[in-house]
Amino acid sequence: MNEMKQEPLTGAPEVVDGSTAEVAKSAAGPRVPRRLLRNVLLLIVPLLLVIGLGYYWLASGGKVSTDDAAIKQDIVSVSAQVNGPITQVAVRNGQQVKQGALLFRIDPAPYRVALEQAQAQFAAANLQNQLLRSQQSGTGGDIVGSQADLAIKQRALARQSALLKQGFTTRSDYDDAVSEVRKSETDLANARARAANASAAIAPGEQPNIAAAKAALDKARLDLSRTEVRAPMDGTIENADRLQVGQAVVIGIGMLSLVRSRQAWVEANFKEKDVGRMVPGLKAKVEVDAYPGVDFAAHVQSIGAGTGSEFAILPAQNANGNWVKVTQRVPVRIVFDGDPKKPMIAGLSVNATVIFNKS
């Protein structure tokens, strides 16, 4: 029976001119760099992560951004101050107007009539005042005449008294003289009373009836001037398509809008935890969605005195015991440095960034 040849075990070192230890050392030689590389990678990867997180923390700590922001502009709702139908429309949508420019005109006819009536009342008040002054002057003459008549009657009474003592007149003539004196005294008292009443009717300074008539005249002139509705400021006309000739205008109801286009700003609502370090004057950057890729230099002008919920029509009530904490937003006003190179339209969406490090 043939003897089977025993094959060497796989992986067993074959001894050729050396010991088994030397062969093992030569076999373990290539494994050392791979192990070192693995250890280096285990150290470098966490280190890179730490460096990246640190840089992100430092970079994000120097600025804060929000996309809860929009372009704001001063918008005035122009309304009439007198009632009446529109007779002329002088503007159109998108038109640039200067302060004092005519926007529309209301029918002035009724207000011209009211002005004429006020002028007539003012003239009547002046005439009445002149009559009172004439009466006051006349009462002075009445007093002088009554005083002279009384003096004559008193002298006649003295003569009658002397004649009565000598027996050259009758008692009846003496009594008639006494009666005439009493009558003259009554006439003088009446004249002085009329003078006092006339003086009281004419108050020092401007007379009340003239002042009232003058006030009515000024109001009539003011109402007539208000039939021409003019621009209260420079701006752009919007919603002018509402105006139609013949349309009735009611006091206090807005007829068109005037936008002050040259004074745009950004209202950015930052989270409450982001406004703790904000102060007016910090640099800011504004990115408008309508103009991608364009950054506008700006700065913080003011920080709101209350959160948005505090100025809501129905503020939240947290006293019912079912309270859930919600991160509040604080409005921050950001203004552009100089005039923006692009036209700013009220309501455009904005991404606002406030930079804490001023360098």
C-alpha positions as CSV (number, residue, x, y, z in Angstrom):
1,M,0.0,0.0,0.0
2,N,1.5,3.4,-1.1
3,E,2.3,5.9,1.6
4,M,0.5,9.2,1.3
5,K,2.7,12.2,1.1
6,Q,1.9,14.8,3.8
7,E,1.4,18.3,2.4
8,P,2.5,21.2,4.5
9,L,-0.2,23.2,6.2
10,T,-1.3,26.3,4.4
11,G,0.2,29.4,5.8
12,A,2.9,27.5,7.6
13,P,6.3,29.1,7.2
14,E,8.7,27.1,5.1
15,V,12.1,27.0,6.6
16,V,14.7,27.9,4.1
17,D,18.2,28.9,5.4
18,G,16.8,30.6,8.5
19,S,14.9,30.2,11.7
20,T,11.2,30.4,12.2
21,A,11.5,33.7,14.2
22,E,13.1,35.5,11.4
23,V,10.5,34.4,9.0
24,A,7.7,35.6,11.4
25,K,9.4,38.9,11.8
26,S,9.6,39.4,8.0
27,A,5.9,38.4,7.6
28,A,4.8,41.0,10.3
29,G,6.8,43.8,8.7
30,P,4.2,45.1,6.2
31,R,1.3,45.2,8.7
32,V,2.9,48.1,10.8
33,P,2.1,51.0,8.3
34,R,-1.5,49.9,7.9
35,R,-2.1,49.9,11.6
36,L,-0.4,53.3,11.9
37,L,-2.6,54.7,9.1
38,R,-5.7,53.5,10.9
39,N,-4.7,55.1,14.1
40,V,-3.9,58.4,12.4
41,L,-7.3,58.4,10.7
42,L,-9.0,57.8,14.0
43,L,-7.3,60.9,15.4
44,I,-7.6,63.2,12.3
45,V,-11.3,62.7,11.6
46,P,-12.5,63.7,15.1
47,L,-10.0,66.6,15.1
48,L,-11.4,67.9,11.8
49,L,-14.9,67.6,13.1
50,V,-13.9,69.6,16.2
51,I,-12.2,72.3,14.1
52,G,-15.2,72.5,11.8
53,L,-17.7,72.8,14.6
54,G,-15.5,75.4,16.4
55,Y,-15.3,77.5,13.2
56,Y,-19.0,77.2,12.7
57,W,-19.7,78.3,16.2
58,L,-17.3,81.3,16.0
59,A,-18.7,82.3,12.6
60,S,-22.3,82.0,13.6
61,G,-21.7,83.8,16.9
62,G,-20.6,86.9,15.0
63,K,-23.9,87.4,13.1
64,V,-27.5,86.4,13.1
65,S,-29.9,86.2,10.2
66,T,-33.7,85.9,9.6
67,D,-35.9,85.6,6.6
68,D,-38.9,86.9,8.5
69,A,-38.3,90.4,7.1
70,A,-39.8,92.6,4.5
71,I,-39.4,96.0,2.9
72,K,-41.4,98.8,4.5
73,Q,-42.3,102.3,3.2
74,D,-44.4,105.2,4.5
75,I,-47.9,104.8,3.0
76,V,-50.5,107.5,3.4
77,S,-54.1,106.8,2.8
78,V,-55.4,110.1,1.3
79,S,-59.0,111.0,2.2
80,A,-61.2,114.0,1.7
81,Q,-62.0,116.5,4.4
82,V,-65.3,117.6,2.9
83,N,-68.2,115.7,1.3
84,G,-69.2,116.0,-2.3
85,P,-69.0,114.5,-5.8
86,I,-65.6,114.3,-7.7
87,T,-65.4,116.7,-10.6
88,Q,-61.8,116.1,-11.7
89,V,-59.1,113.4,-11.3
90,A,-55.6,114.6,-11.9
91,V,-53.4,111.5,-11.2
92,R,-53.0,107.9,-12.2
93,N,-51.4,104.8,-10.7
94,G,-47.6,104.8,-10.6
95,Q,-47.4,108.6,-11.1
96,Q,-44.7,110.4,-9.2
97,V,-46.0,113.6,-7.5
98,K,-44.6,116.4,-5.4
99,Q,-45.9,117.7,-2.2
100,G,-48.9,120.0,-2.9
101,A,-49.7,118.6,-6.3
102,L,-53.4,118.3,-7.1
103,L,-54.8,114.8,-6.8
104,F,-58.5,115.3,-7.3
105,R,-61.1,118.0,-7.0
106,I,-64.6,118.0,-5.3
107,D,-67.5,120.1,-6.6
108,P,-66.9,123.5,-5.0
109,A,-70.3,125.1,-5.8
110,P,-72.0,124.4,-2.4
111,Y,-68.9,125.7,-0.6
112,R,-68.8,128.9,-2.6
113,V,-72.4,129.5,-1.6
114,A,-71.6,128.8,2.1
115,L,-68.7,131.3,1.8
116,E,-71.0,134.0,0.5
117,Q,-73.4,133.4,3.4
118,A,-70.6,133.7,5.9
119,Q,-69.4,136.9,4.3
120,A,-72.9,138.3,4.6
121,Q,-73.2,137.3,8.3
122,F,-69.8,139.0,8.9
123,A,-71.0,142.2,7.3
124,A,-74.2,142.1,9.3
125,A,-72.2,141.7,12.6
126,N,-70.1,144.7,11.7
127,L,-73.2,146.8,11.0
128,Q,-74.8,145.8,14.3
129,N,-71.6,146.7,16.1
130,Q,-71.6,150.1,14.5
131,L,-75.2,150.7,15.5
132,L,-74.3,149.8,19.1
133,R,-71.5,152.3,19.1
134,S,-73.8,155.0,17.6
135,Q,-76.4,154.3,20.4
136,Q,-73.6,154.6,23.0
137,S,-72.7,158.0,21.5
138,G,-76.4,159.1,21.5
139,T,-76.9,158.2,25.1
140,G,-74.1,160.6,26.0
141,G,-76.0,163.4,24.4
142,D,-79.2,162.4,26.1
143,I,-77.4,162.7,29.5
144,V,-76.1,166.2,28.7
145,G,-79.6,167.3,27.6
146,S,-81.3,165.8,30.6
147,Q,-78.8,167.5,32.9
148,A,-79.4,170.9,31.3
149,D,-83.2,170.5,31.5
150,L,-82.9,169.5,35.2
151,A,-80.9,172.6,35.9
152,I,-83.5,174.8,34.3
153,K,-86.3,173.1,36.2
154,Q,-84.4,173.4,39.5
155,R,-83.9,177.2,39.0
156,A,-87.6,177.6,38.2
157,L,-88.5,175.7,41.4
158,A,-86.2,178.0,43.4
159,R,-88.0,181.1,42.0
160,Q,-91.4,179.6,42.8
161,S,-90.2,178.8,46.3
162,A,-89.0,182.4,46.9
163,L,-92.3,183.9,45.4
164,L,-94.4,181.5,47.6
165,K,-92.6,182.8,50.7
166,Q,-93.4,186.4,49.7
167,G,-97.0,185.6,48.7
168,F,-96.6,186.4,45.0
169,T,-97.4,182.9,43.7
170,T,-99.8,180.2,44.4
171,R,-99.2,176.8,46.0
172,S,-100.3,175.2,42.7
173,D,-97.6,176.8,40.7
174,Y,-95.0,175.8,43.3
175,D,-96.2,172.1,43.1
176,D,-96.0,172.2,39.3
177,A,-92.4,173.4,39.6
178,V,-91.6,170.6,42.0
179,S,-93.2,168.1,39.6
180,E,-91.2,169.3,36.7
181,V,-88.0,168.9,38.7
182,R,-88.9,165.3,39.6
183,K,-89.7,164.5,35.9
184,S,-86.3,166.0,34.8
185,E,-84.5,163.9,37.4
186,T,-86.3,160.7,36.1
187,D,-85.3,161.6,32.5
188,L,-81.7,162.0,33.6
189,A,-81.7,158.6,35.4
190,N,-83.2,157.0,32.3
191,A,-80.5,158.5,30.0
192,R,-77.8,157.3,32.3
193,A,-79.3,153.8,32.3
194,R,-79.4,153.7,28.5
195,A,-75.8,154.8,28.4
196,A,-74.8,152.0,30.8
197,N,-76.7,149.4,28.7
198,A,-75.0,150.6,25.5
199,S,-71.6,150.5,27.1
200,A,-72.2,146.9,28.4
201,A,-73.3,145.8,24.9
202,I,-69.9,146.9,23.5
203,A,-67.3,144.6,25.2
204,P,-63.7,145.6,25.3
205,G,-61.7,144.2,22.4
206,E,-63.3,142.2,19.6
207,Q,-67.1,141.9,19.8
208,P,-68.4,138.3,20.4
209,N,-70.9,138.6,17.4
210,I,-68.1,139.7,15.1
211,A,-65.7,137.0,16.4
212,A,-68.4,134.3,15.7
213,A,-69.1,135.7,12.2
214,K,-65.3,135.8,11.5
215,A,-64.9,132.1,12.6
216,A,-67.8,131.1,10.4
217,L,-66.2,133.0,7.5
218,D,-62.8,131.3,8.1
219,K,-64.4,127.9,8.2
220,A,-66.2,128.5,4.9
221,R,-63.0,129.6,3.2
222,L,-61.2,126.5,4.6
223,D,-64.0,124.1,3.4
224,L,-63.8,125.7,-0.1
225,S,-60.0,125.2,-0.2
226,R,-60.4,121.6,0.8
227,T,-62.4,120.8,-2.3
228,E,-59.0,120.6,-3.9
229,V,-57.3,117.5,-2.4
230,R,-53.5,117.8,-2.7
231,A,-50.5,115.5,-2.0
232,P,-49.3,115.7,1.6
233,M,-45.8,114.6,0.6
234,D,-43.6,113.4,-2.3
235,G,-44.4,109.9,-3.4
236,T,-45.9,107.5,-5.9
237,I,-49.6,107.2,-6.5
238,E,-51.4,103.9,-5.9
239,N,-55.1,102.8,-6.0
240,A,-56.0,105.8,-8.1
241,D,-58.2,103.6,-10.2
242,R,-60.9,104.0,-7.5
243,L,-61.4,107.6,-8.4
244,Q,-64.2,108.3,-10.9
245,V,-65.7,111.6,-11.9
246,G,-69.1,111.8,-10.2
247,Q,-68.2,109.5,-7.4
248,A,-69.4,110.7,-4.0
249,V,-66.6,111.4,-1.5
250,V,-67.2,110.9,2.2
251,I,-65.1,112.5,4.9
252,G,-62.5,110.1,6.4
253,I,-62.7,107.3,3.8
254,G,-59.4,106.7,1.9
255,M,-59.6,107.4,-1.8
256,L,-56.1,106.6,-2.9
257,S,-52.6,105.7,-1.4
258,L,-49.4,107.7,-1.6
259,V,-46.2,105.8,-1.1
260,R,-43.0,107.6,0.0
261,S,-40.7,105.6,-2.3
262,R,-37.4,107.3,-1.3
263,Q,-37.5,106.3,2.3
264,A,-37.6,102.5,2.4
265,W,-36.4,100.4,5.3
266,V,-36.5,96.8,6.5
267,E,-38.6,95.4,9.3
268,A,-36.9,92.2,10.4
269,N,-38.4,90.0,13.1
270,F,-35.6,88.3,15.0
271,K,-36.0,85.7,17.7
272,E,-35.9,86.9,21.2
273,K,-32.6,85.1,22.0
274,D,-30.9,86.9,19.0
275,V,-31.7,90.5,20.1
276,G,-29.9,90.4,23.4
277,R,-26.6,91.7,21.9
278,M,-28.2,94.0,19.3
279,V,-27.7,97.8,19.6
280,P,-28.5,100.6,17.2
281,G,-25.6,101.2,14.8
282,L,-24.6,97.6,14.2
283,K,-23.8,96.8,10.6
284,A,-26.3,94.7,8.6
285,K,-26.6,93.0,5.3
286,V,-29.9,92.9,3.3
287,E,-30.7,90.4,0.6
288,V,-33.9,91.0,-1.3
289,D,-35.5,88.1,-3.0
290,A,-36.4,90.2,-6.0
291,Y,-32.7,90.9,-6.6
292,P,-30.8,87.6,-6.2
293,G,-27.1,87.9,-5.8
294,V,-27.2,91.5,-4.7
295,D,-26.3,92.5,-1.2
296,F,-27.3,95.9,0.2
297,A,-25.3,97.5,3.0
298,A,-27.4,98.7,6.0
299,H,-27.3,99.2,9.7
300,V,-29.6,98.7,12.7
301,Q,-31.6,101.9,13.4
302,S,-33.8,100.8,16.3
303,I,-35.0,97.7,18.2
304,G,-38.7,97.3,19.0
305,A,-40.0,98.2,22.4
306,G,-42.2,95.1,22.5
307,T,-42.6,91.7,20.7
308,G,-45.0,91.3,17.8
309,S,-47.6,89.6,20.0
310,E,-47.8,92.6,22.3
311,F,-49.0,94.8,19.5
312,A,-51.5,92.3,18.1
313,I,-55.2,93.2,18.0
314,L,-55.9,90.3,20.4
315,P,-52.8,89.7,22.6
316,A,-52.2,86.2,23.9
317,Q,-53.6,85.5,27.4
318,N,-51.4,83.1,29.3
319,A,-53.3,83.2,32.6
320,N,-55.6,80.4,31.9
321,G,-53.2,77.7,33.2
322,N,-52.7,76.1,29.8
323,W,-49.6,77.9,28.9
324,V,-47.1,76.8,26.2
325,K,-43.9,78.7,25.7
326,V,-43.4,80.0,22.2
327,T,-40.3,81.8,21.0
328,Q,-41.2,85.4,20.5
329,R,-40.2,87.7,17.7
330,V,-38.9,91.3,18.2
331,P,-39.2,93.8,15.3
332,V,-35.9,95.4,14.4
333,R,-35.7,98.4,12.0
334,I,-32.9,98.2,9.6
335,V,-32.1,101.1,7.2
336,F,-30.1,101.2,4.1
337,D,-26.7,103.0,3.9
338,G,-27.5,105.6,1.3
339,D,-30.0,105.1,-1.5
340,P,-30.4,101.5,-2.7
341,K,-29.3,101.0,-6.3
342,K,-32.4,99.0,-7.0
343,P,-36.0,100.2,-6.6
344,M,-37.5,99.1,-3.3
345,I,-41.1,98.0,-3.3
346,A,-43.1,97.8,-0.1
347,G,-43.7,94.2,1.0
348,L,-40.8,92.5,-0.8
349,S,-39.4,89.5,1.1
350,V,-35.9,90.0,2.6
351,N,-33.2,88.0,4.3
352,A,-31.6,90.3,6.9
353,T,-28.3,89.7,8.6
354,V,-27.0,91.6,11.6
355,I,-23.2,91.5,12.1
356,F,-22.0,91.8,15.7
357,N,-18.3,92.3,15.0
358,K,-18.0,95.7,13.5
359,S,-14.6,95.1,12.0
